[in-house]
Amino acid sequence: NVDINSFEVLAPYWAKDKNHIYLGSQLQANLDIHSFQILGDGYAKDAANVFFLDQQLDVKDAASFELLTGGWAKDQYQLYYESQVFEGSDPSEFRALGDYYFADAKQVYFYHRHY
């Protein structure tokens, strides 16, 4: 079912043709080809779904999901580090402190661990 003439590799794990998105060798029928985008640092999304590499993330708001820095991302409700969700975090106050330290209004993070 792949349209070989329009097939292109987008990023590791991801490809598309004029009709579909593919994750590895699997057709992703539930993804919207028109809103699908590679965000970078392993993240990809469409209007309703967010992925880190080949793992679908349980995000609260895919529409507001955006890439930050150092592997971090956010939606309007919480922070994400790669495939890890930080429930109760404050994405509006997220900032880099330097040397792999980050913070929001409630916690300090080193890489993806919080204090």
Secondary structure, DSSP 4 states (H G I P E B T S, - for coil): ---TTT-EEEETTEEE-SS-EEETTEE-TTS-TTT-EEEETTEEE-SS-EEETTEEE--S-GGG-EE-STTEEE-SS-EEETTEEETT--GGG-EEEETTEEE-SS-EEETTEE-
